[in-house]
């Protein structure tokens, strides 16, 4: 992960480069925290974190290396679990529940050749977004209002 600013002076819009082909364009955060594999942007009343998912650390005690993309897709598309071993299907169902991903709150969009699957729970004021790009998965976890979550999703762009 690399935090960079567009060339062109002090008025440049900040961007968070999350991969060679993807970025987030958001106002500069007053506080940035780096903790382990997470980079956390903290604003006054909301925050989000970014993580490039790694198969060996996404789910504690289970190595999903090589299964990151199908596993995360199955959180949003439960029919995909039918192709999994029973233990992996159960793990997917459990993870979807933990992340508050339900059929009623799922959103799917495309940004160029990137796919974005997201879910927002208004009661918990929490959202999750997964960006699929170049055989990799990036996770954005957000705490705050729906307007800020929508702003976060709209900030996703190609580089």
DRENTI-746638 format. One line per field, with one value per residue: residue number from 1; z, x, y of N, C-alpha, C in turn; chain; residue in one letter. Coordinates in nm, 2 decimals. Example, Ala and Ser with C-alpha at 12.3 -4.5 7.8 and 13.67 -1.06 7.14 Angstrom:
kefi: (1;2)
nc3: (0.78;0.71)
nc1: (1.32;1.28)
nc2: (-0.57;-0.22)
cac3: (0.78;0.71)
cac1: (1.23;1.37)
cac2: (-0.45;-0.11)
cc3: (0.78;0.79)
cc1: (1.32;1.29)
cc2: (-0.33;0.00)
midren: (A;A)
mimi: (a;s)
END
This chain:
kefi: (1;2;3;4;5;6;7;8;9;10;11;12;13;14;15;16;17;18;19;20;21;22;23;24;25;26;27;28;29;30;31;32;33;34;35;36;37;38;39;40;41;42;43;44;45;46;47;48;49;50;51;52;53;54;55;56;57;58;59;60;61;62;63;64;65;66;67;68;69;70;71;72;73;74;75;76;77;78;79;80;81;82;83;84;85;86;87;88;89;90;91;92;93;94;95;96;97;98;99;100;101;102;103;104;105;106;107;108;109;110;111;112;113;114;115;116;117;118;119;120;121;122;123;124;125;126;127;128;129;130;131;132;133;134;135;136;137;138;139;140;141;142;143;144;145;146;147;148;149;150;151;152;153;154;155;156;157;158;159)
nc3: (0.00;-0.08;0.00;-0.18;-0.35;-0.61;-0.88;-0.90;-0.71;-0.40;-0.40;-0.49;-0.51;-0.26;-0.28;-0.22;-0.30;-0.38;-0.53;-0.82;-1.02;-0.90;-0.69;-0.42;-0.40;-0.18;0.06;0.25;0.54;0.89;1.07;1.03;1.07;1.10;1.13;1.17;0.90;0.82;0.71;0.85;0.80;0.98;1.03;1.15;1.25;1.14;1.01;0.81;0.71;0.52;0.36;0.19;0.10;0.22;0.17;0.36;0.60;0.62;0.75;1.06;1.15;0.92;0.60;0.32;0.08;-0.26;-0.28;-0.22;-0.39;-0.48;-0.23;-0.10;-0.28;-0.24;0.00;-0.07;-0.27;-0.21;-0.34;-0.46;-0.26;-0.28;-0.44;-0.27;-0.03;0.25;0.50;0.43;0.30;0.53;0.67;0.51;0.52;0.80;0.81;0.65;0.81;1.04;0.92;0.87;0.62;0.42;0.21;0.17;0.20;0.01;-0.23;-0.57;-0.79;-1.08;-1.16;-1.42;-1.51;-1.26;-0.99;-0.74;-0.44;-0.19;0.14;0.37;0.70;0.85;1.12;1.28;1.18;1.00;0.74;0.47;0.21;-0.08;-0.31;-0.62;-0.82;-1.07;-1.00;-0.73;-0.40;-0.23;0.08;0.23;0.53;0.71;0.95;1.03;0.90;0.65;0.43;0.43;0.38;0.12;0.00;0.03;-0.13;-0.38;-0.42;-0.52;-0.78;-1.11;-1.17)
nc1: (0.08;0.04;0.05;-0.03;-0.01;-0.17;0.02;0.09;0.07;-0.03;-0.31;-0.38;-0.58;-0.59;-0.50;-0.54;-0.35;-0.42;-0.36;-0.17;-0.35;-0.57;-0.74;-0.83;-1.00;-1.02;-1.10;-0.83;-0.75;-0.77;-0.64;-0.42;-0.37;-0.15;-0.16;-0.05;-0.15;-0.33;-0.44;-0.57;-0.80;-0.90;-1.16;-1.36;-1.62;-1.64;-1.47;-1.25;-1.09;-0.83;-0.74;-0.53;-0.63;-0.50;-0.47;-0.37;-0.42;-0.67;-0.88;-0.87;-0.66;-0.72;-0.61;-0.66;-0.54;-0.52;-0.79;-0.91;-1.06;-1.29;-1.40;-1.46;-1.64;-1.84;-1.95;-2.13;-2.27;-2.44;-2.51;-2.28;-2.15;-2.22;-2.04;-1.83;-1.64;-1.81;-1.73;-1.60;-1.81;-1.97;-1.80;-1.80;-2.07;-2.09;-1.90;-2.02;-2.24;-2.11;-2.01;-2.24;-2.36;-2.63;-2.89;-3.06;-2.90;-2.70;-2.48;-2.38;-2.13;-1.96;-1.64;-1.49;-1.29;-1.30;-1.46;-1.70;-1.82;-2.05;-2.18;-2.40;-2.49;-2.73;-2.82;-2.60;-2.43;-2.22;-2.01;-1.90;-1.68;-1.56;-1.31;-1.25;-0.98;-0.75;-0.71;-0.68;-0.80;-0.93;-1.01;-1.24;-1.33;-1.58;-1.68;-1.95;-2.18;-2.44;-2.42;-2.15;-2.04;-2.14;-2.00;-1.74;-1.75;-1.80;-1.55;-1.38;-1.17;-1.01;-0.66)
nc2: (-0.12;0.22;0.55;0.83;1.15;1.33;1.46;1.81;2.01;2.18;2.17;1.92;1.63;1.38;1.04;0.69;0.44;0.12;-0.10;-0.19;-0.12;0.00;0.25;0.48;0.77;1.01;1.27;1.40;1.22;1.31;1.15;0.88;0.54;0.27;-0.06;-0.37;-0.56;-0.37;-0.05;0.23;0.48;0.76;0.97;1.25;1.15;0.90;0.60;0.40;0.10;-0.05;-0.35;-0.58;-0.88;-1.19;-1.52;-1.70;-1.57;-1.46;-1.60;-1.71;-1.98;-2.12;-2.19;-2.03;-1.99;-1.94;-1.97;-1.74;-1.56;-1.71;-1.78;-1.53;-1.43;-1.61;-1.52;-1.33;-1.45;-1.70;-1.94;-2.03;-2.17;-2.43;-2.56;-2.60;-2.79;-2.93;-2.83;-2.59;-2.45;-2.41;-2.25;-2.02;-1.94;-1.88;-1.67;-1.47;-1.42;-1.31;-1.08;-0.94;-0.97;-0.99;-1.10;-0.88;-0.65;-0.64;-0.51;-0.48;-0.38;-0.25;-0.12;-0.01;-0.28;-0.39;-0.55;-0.48;-0.58;-0.52;-0.45;-0.30;-0.24;-0.07;-0.05;-0.13;0.05;-0.01;-0.11;-0.33;-0.38;-0.54;-0.55;-0.68;-0.73;-0.80;-1.07;-1.05;-0.97;-0.70;-0.55;-0.33;-0.20;-0.04;0.20;0.39;0.64;0.58;0.76;0.82;0.57;0.53;0.73;0.64;0.40;0.53;0.64;0.46;0.38;0.33;0.32)
cac3: (0.00;-0.09;0.00;-0.28;-0.39;-0.75;-0.91;-0.93;-0.60;-0.27;-0.42;-0.54;-0.43;-0.21;-0.32;-0.16;-0.41;-0.32;-0.62;-0.94;-1.10;-0.82;-0.60;-0.36;-0.40;-0.07;0.13;0.34;0.68;0.99;1.13;0.96;1.16;1.03;1.23;1.10;0.75;0.80;0.71;0.89;0.79;1.08;1.02;1.28;1.29;1.07;0.97;0.73;0.70;0.39;0.38;0.08;0.16;0.21;0.19;0.48;0.72;0.62;0.84;1.16;1.15;0.79;0.49;0.20;-0.03;-0.39;-0.27;-0.18;-0.48;-0.47;-0.09;-0.07;-0.37;-0.18;0.11;-0.13;-0.36;-0.13;-0.43;-0.49;-0.16;-0.32;-0.50;-0.17;0.07;0.35;0.61;0.37;0.29;0.66;0.71;0.43;0.58;0.93;0.79;0.60;0.93;1.12;0.85;0.85;0.48;0.40;0.07;0.17;0.21;-0.08;-0.35;-0.66;-0.90;-1.16;-1.19;-1.52;-1.50;-1.12;-0.93;-0.60;-0.37;-0.06;0.23;0.48;0.81;0.92;1.27;1.33;1.12;0.96;0.60;0.42;0.06;-0.13;-0.45;-0.70;-0.93;-1.11;-0.92;-0.59;-0.33;-0.13;0.18;0.30;0.64;0.75;1.06;1.02;0.84;0.51;0.34;0.43;0.31;-0.02;-0.04;0.02;-0.26;-0.50;-0.43;-0.58;-0.92;-1.17;-1.18)
cac1: (0.00;0.12;-0.03;0.04;-0.09;-0.16;0.11;0.02;0.07;-0.10;-0.45;-0.41;-0.67;-0.52;-0.55;-0.48;-0.32;-0.44;-0.29;-0.12;-0.46;-0.69;-0.71;-0.94;-0.99;-1.10;-1.04;-0.72;-0.79;-0.69;-0.55;-0.39;-0.31;-0.11;-0.16;-0.03;-0.18;-0.44;-0.42;-0.69;-0.83;-0.99;-1.22;-1.43;-1.73;-1.63;-1.34;-1.24;-0.96;-0.80;-0.65;-0.52;-0.65;-0.41;-0.54;-0.32;-0.45;-0.80;-0.96;-0.77;-0.65;-0.75;-0.53;-0.75;-0.45;-0.58;-0.94;-0.96;-1.16;-1.42;-1.45;-1.52;-1.76;-1.95;-2.01;-2.23;-2.35;-2.45;-2.52;-2.14;-2.10;-2.25;-1.92;-1.73;-1.65;-1.91;-1.67;-1.57;-1.94;-2.01;-1.72;-1.85;-2.20;-2.05;-1.83;-2.12;-2.32;-2.03;-1.99;-2.37;-2.39;-2.76;-2.95;-3.13;-2.81;-2.59;-2.47;-2.27;-2.11;-1.83;-1.56;-1.40;-1.29;-1.30;-1.59;-1.71;-1.93;-2.05;-2.29;-2.40;-2.59;-2.76;-2.83;-2.47;-2.35;-2.10;-2.01;-1.79;-1.67;-1.46;-1.28;-1.19;-0.90;-0.63;-0.70;-0.66;-0.92;-0.91;-1.12;-1.26;-1.42;-1.61;-1.77;-2.00;-2.32;-2.46;-2.37;-2.00;-2.02;-2.16;-1.89;-1.63;-1.77;-1.78;-1.41;-1.30;-1.14;-0.89;-0.54)
cac2: (0.00;0.34;0.67;0.92;1.26;1.36;1.57;1.93;2.11;2.16;2.14;1.79;1.54;1.27;0.91;0.57;0.34;-0.01;-0.19;-0.13;-0.08;0.06;0.36;0.54;0.92;1.07;1.38;1.36;1.19;1.38;1.05;0.75;0.45;0.15;-0.17;-0.50;-0.55;-0.27;0.09;0.28;0.62;0.81;1.10;1.29;1.06;0.77;0.55;0.28;0.03;-0.12;-0.47;-0.67;-1.01;-1.29;-1.65;-1.76;-1.50;-1.41;-1.67;-1.76;-2.12;-2.19;-2.14;-2.02;-1.96;-1.99;-1.98;-1.61;-1.50;-1.78;-1.77;-1.40;-1.42;-1.69;-1.45;-1.25;-1.54;-1.83;-2.06;-2.07;-2.26;-2.57;-2.61;-2.62;-2.90;-2.89;-2.74;-2.46;-2.39;-2.37;-2.13;-1.91;-1.90;-1.82;-1.54;-1.38;-1.37;-1.22;-0.95;-0.88;-0.97;-1.05;-1.07;-0.75;-0.54;-0.66;-0.43;-0.53;-0.28;-0.26;0.00;-0.07;-0.43;-0.43;-0.58;-0.44;-0.64;-0.45;-0.47;-0.20;-0.26;0.07;-0.06;-0.14;0.16;-0.08;-0.16;-0.40;-0.38;-0.62;-0.51;-0.78;-0.68;-0.87;-1.20;-1.02;-0.91;-0.59;-0.54;-0.21;-0.22;0.10;0.23;0.53;0.65;0.53;0.86;0.80;0.44;0.55;0.81;0.54;0.32;0.61;0.69;0.36;0.41;0.27;0.41)
cc3: (0.00;-0.09;-0.09;-0.30;-0.54;-0.77;-0.94;-0.82;-0.49;-0.29;-0.47;-0.45;-0.39;-0.27;-0.24;-0.27;-0.34;-0.40;-0.74;-1.03;-1.03;-0.72;-0.53;-0.36;-0.29;-0.01;0.23;0.48;0.78;1.06;1.05;1.06;1.08;1.14;1.17;0.96;0.72;0.80;0.74;0.87;0.89;1.05;1.15;1.33;1.22;1.04;0.88;0.73;0.56;0.43;0.24;0.14;0.12;0.25;0.32;0.61;0.73;0.73;0.94;1.16;1.03;0.68;0.36;0.07;-0.16;-0.40;-0.23;-0.26;-0.46;-0.33;-0.07;-0.16;-0.30;-0.06;0.05;-0.22;-0.30;-0.22;-0.46;-0.38;-0.19;-0.38;-0.40;-0.09;0.18;0.46;0.56;0.35;0.42;0.71;0.64;0.49;0.72;0.91;0.74;0.72;1.01;1.06;0.82;0.70;0.46;0.26;0.06;0.16;0.11;-0.20;-0.44;-0.77;-0.97;-1.17;-1.29;-1.52;-1.36;-1.08;-0.79;-0.54;-0.23;0.01;0.34;0.57;0.88;1.07;1.33;1.29;1.08;0.82;0.57;0.27;0.02;-0.28;-0.51;-0.82;-0.95;-1.02;-0.77;-0.53;-0.22;-0.05;0.24;0.41;0.70;0.87;1.05;0.94;0.70;0.41;0.32;0.36;0.16;-0.08;-0.06;-0.11;-0.38;-0.52;-0.50;-0.73;-0.98;-1.17;-1.33)
cc1: (0.09;0.03;0.04;-0.06;-0.07;-0.06;0.04;0.01;-0.02;-0.25;-0.49;-0.49;-0.59;-0.58;-0.47;-0.47;-0.33;-0.38;-0.24;-0.23;-0.58;-0.65;-0.84;-0.91;-1.08;-1.03;-0.93;-0.78;-0.71;-0.60;-0.54;-0.32;-0.27;-0.09;-0.16;-0.06;-0.28;-0.38;-0.56;-0.69;-0.93;-1.03;-1.29;-1.53;-1.74;-1.49;-1.35;-1.10;-0.95;-0.71;-0.65;-0.53;-0.55;-0.47;-0.50;-0.36;-0.59;-0.89;-0.87;-0.78;-0.68;-0.68;-0.62;-0.67;-0.50;-0.73;-1.00;-1.07;-1.29;-1.48;-1.52;-1.64;-1.88;-2.01;-2.13;-2.32;-2.35;-2.45;-2.38;-2.09;-2.13;-2.13;-1.81;-1.75;-1.74;-1.85;-1.64;-1.70;-1.99;-1.93;-1.76;-1.98;-2.17;-1.99;-1.93;-2.21;-2.24;-2.01;-2.13;-2.41;-2.52;-2.80;-3.01;-3.03;-2.69;-2.60;-2.36;-2.26;-1.98;-1.77;-1.46;-1.41;-1.28;-1.45;-1.59;-1.84;-1.93;-2.18;-2.28;-2.52;-2.61;-2.77;-2.70;-2.38;-2.21;-2.12;-1.89;-1.79;-1.55;-1.44;-1.20;-1.11;-0.78;-0.60;-0.67;-0.79;-0.87;-1.03;-1.12;-1.36;-1.45;-1.70;-1.82;-2.14;-2.32;-2.40;-2.22;-1.96;-2.03;-2.05;-1.76;-1.64;-1.75;-1.64;-1.33;-1.29;-1.02;-0.78;-0.51)
cc2: (0.12;0.46;0.78;1.04;1.28;1.47;1.70;2.03;2.07;2.13;2.00;1.70;1.42;1.14;0.80;0.47;0.20;-0.12;-0.12;-0.07;-0.01;0.16;0.40;0.69;0.98;1.19;1.32;1.33;1.26;1.28;0.93;0.66;0.32;0.05;-0.30;-0.48;-0.44;-0.13;0.15;0.44;0.66;0.95;1.13;1.19;0.93;0.73;0.43;0.22;-0.04;-0.24;-0.54;-0.81;-1.11;-1.42;-1.72;-1.69;-1.44;-1.47;-1.74;-1.92;-2.20;-2.12;-2.14;-1.98;-2.02;-1.99;-1.84;-1.56;-1.58;-1.78;-1.64;-1.38;-1.50;-1.62;-1.37;-1.34;-1.68;-1.95;-2.11;-2.17;-2.41;-2.64;-2.64;-2.75;-2.85;-2.80;-2.60;-2.38;-2.33;-2.25;-2.01;-1.85;-1.83;-1.68;-1.44;-1.33;-1.28;-1.08;-0.88;-0.88;-1.05;-1.02;-0.93;-0.63;-0.55;-0.56;-0.48;-0.42;-0.31;-0.12;-0.04;-0.22;-0.48;-0.46;-0.54;-0.50;-0.57;-0.48;-0.36;-0.24;-0.13;0.06;-0.06;-0.03;0.10;-0.13;-0.24;-0.40;-0.46;-0.59;-0.63;-0.72;-0.76;-0.99;-1.17;-0.96;-0.81;-0.57;-0.40;-0.23;-0.08;0.10;0.37;0.52;0.60;0.63;0.84;0.67;0.46;0.64;0.73;0.46;0.41;0.66;0.58;0.39;0.33;0.37;0.43)
midren: (A;A;A;A;A;A;A;A;A;A;A;A;A;A;A;A;A;A;A;A;A;A;A;A;A;A;A;A;A;A;A;A;A;A;A;A;A;A;A;A;A;A;A;A;A;A;A;A;A;A;A;A;A;A;A;A;A;A;A;A;A;A;A;A;A;A;A;A;A;A;A;A;A;A;A;A;A;A;A;A;A;A;A;A;A;A;A;A;A;A;A;A;A;A;A;A;A;A;A;A;A;A;A;A;A;A;A;A;A;A;A;A;A;A;A;A;A;A;A;A;A;A;A;A;A;A;A;A;A;A;A;A;A;A;A;A;A;A;A;A;A;A;A;A;A;A;A;A;A;A;A;A;A;A;A;A;A;A;A)
mimi: (x;x;x;x;x;x;x;x;x;x;x;x;x;x;x;x;x;x;x;x;x;x;x;x;x;x;x;x;x;x;x;x;x;x;x;x;x;x;x;x;x;x;x;x;x;x;x;x;x;x;x;x;x;x;x;x;x;x;x;x;x;x;x;x;x;x;x;x;x;x;x;x;x;x;x;x;x;x;x;x;x;x;x;x;x;x;x;x;x;x;x;x;x;x;x;x;x;x;x;x;x;x;x;x;x;x;x;x;x;x;x;x;x;x;x;x;x;x;x;x;x;x;x;x;x;x;x;x;x;x;x;x;x;x;x;x;x;x;x;x;x;x;x;x;x;x;x;x;x;x;x;x;x;x;x;x;x;x;x)
END
